Amino acid sequence: MGDNMKEQSDGDTNQTSAKEPAMSISQFLYQNHKNLPRLEKFFFDYASSFMAANSFACGLMAHNFFRRALKVRRYYLLSGLPVTTVPFLFTNLYHELLVTQPLLEGSLTCASCAVMRGGYIGICMGGVAPILLAGYVNLMLVPRYQRTQIPGNLVQQMISFAKPAFIRLKYFLLFEAIASVAITTRQFATLEKLLEMSPVVQTQAELKE
């Protein structure tokens, strides 16, 4: 009889454990993400902002370069606002949506893919886009400020003016690429650490939430 009761209790335990919802990979990573050290968690969460800060700096340097080249003196804040804030916001948004969130959700598990995404966002959104945007905005100020028309096509003039800017900022663009790869590599290392951690035991109240 004792053996029967033991077998029955074991069966009830198996049924109870079978009824408990299985934890998905995203829930597993999210729960372990809460238990990361504060500094490591801060860096993982705000890696997109670090990359966005580089794009802000690139936009500001390109803006100053074009103003000196075109001899534009007025409307510094008005023209500087879009060439810094737009790259900052878009770099932050794209890196968050294409790298940080997929890593935390478990849908991005390839180190090479993650690094390529981060490098692409850093170079294109954080380097090339701010320079082209700064050239376009400052060229638009030339007819208004100097009261002269831009000779030729605006796009062609922007490209010709952008070439010296790319040469002048080549070392910063190289730094941007290295920083983007380093940040994404650090994030992927944090992901590997999350996968190696033991699963967090959830209470019934947390499971219902």
C-alpha positions, 0 to 999 in steps of 0.5 A: 500500500505504501508503494502504491501511495508513493507511486501515486504521489510521484505521478501527481508530481510529474503531472504538476510539473508537466502542467507548468509552462515551459520557459522560452529562450526569451524569458530565460534571457530576460530573467537572467538579464535582471541578475547581471552585474550593474555595470555589465547590465548598464553597458548592454542596455545603453550600448545603442546610446554609446554608438549614437553618441559617436554619430552625434560627434561625427555630425558635429565635426562634419557640420563645422567642416562644411561651414568653414569650407563654404564660409557660412557664419549664420544659423549655426544652431539651426543647421547644427540641430538636424545634422546631430540629432537625426543621426543620434536618434536613428543610430540609437533606434536601428542598433536597438531594433536590429542588435540589442533586442534580437540578442535579448530575445534569442533570435540573434545567436550568430556572433558574425551576424551581430558584429556585421550588423553593429559595424554596418550601423556604425559606419552607415548611420553613424559615419556616412549619413551624418557627413552627407546630411551636414553637406546637404544642410550647409549647401542649402544655406549658401543661396540664403546666406551668400545670395548666390545660386549653387552652380550645377546639380545640388546632389553633385555639389554635395558629393564633391564637397563631401569627398574632402570631409570623408578624407578629413574624418577618415580616422574618426570613421575608422574609430567609429567602425572599431568602436561599433564592432567592439560594442557589439562584440561586448554585447554578444559576450554578455549574451553568452554569459546569460546563456551559461547562467542557471535559470531563475526560479519563478514563482506562480505570481511571476508566471501569471504576470 
